[in-house]
């Protein structure tokens, strides 16, 4: 997956958002996968049932065009 993300990050007007679920999500891998700025494009949740909690954030980040 990191190879595909790396290719996508080179495409103009493309943003890669990384979503980490659970305590086993690898912080370094999430950070290297996401487009800059990392603080905005890496989203973490504790478990799958927490996904609705970040739905608006994920929608805003992925659809904002920034």
URMOLIN-V287567 format. One record per pair of residues at least 4 apart in sequence whose C-alpha atoms are under 6 Angstrom apart, sorted by the first residue. I is the first residue (numbers start at 1). J is the second residue. D is the distance in whole Angstrom. If there is no record, write none. Layout:
i = (I & I)
j = (J & J)
d = (D & D)
This chain:
i = (2 & 5 & 15 & 16 & 16 & 17 & 17 & 17 & 18 & 18 & 18 & 19 & 19 & 19 & 20 & 20 & 21 & 21 & 21 & 21 & 21 & 22 & 22 & 29 & 34 & 38 & 45 & 54 & 58 & 59 & 60)
j = (33 & 33 & 35 & 34 & 35 & 34 & 41 & 42 & 30 & 34 & 42 & 42 & 43 & 44 & 25 & 44 & 25 & 44 & 45 & 46 & 47 & 46 & 47 & 33 & 41 & 42 & 50 & 58 & 62 & 63 & 64)
d = (6 & 6 & 6 & 5 & 5 & 5 & 5 & 6 & 6 & 5 & 5 & 6 & 5 & 6 & 5 & 5 & 6 & 6 & 5 & 6 & 5 & 4 & 5 & 6 & 6 & 6 & 6 & 6 & 6 & 6 & 5)
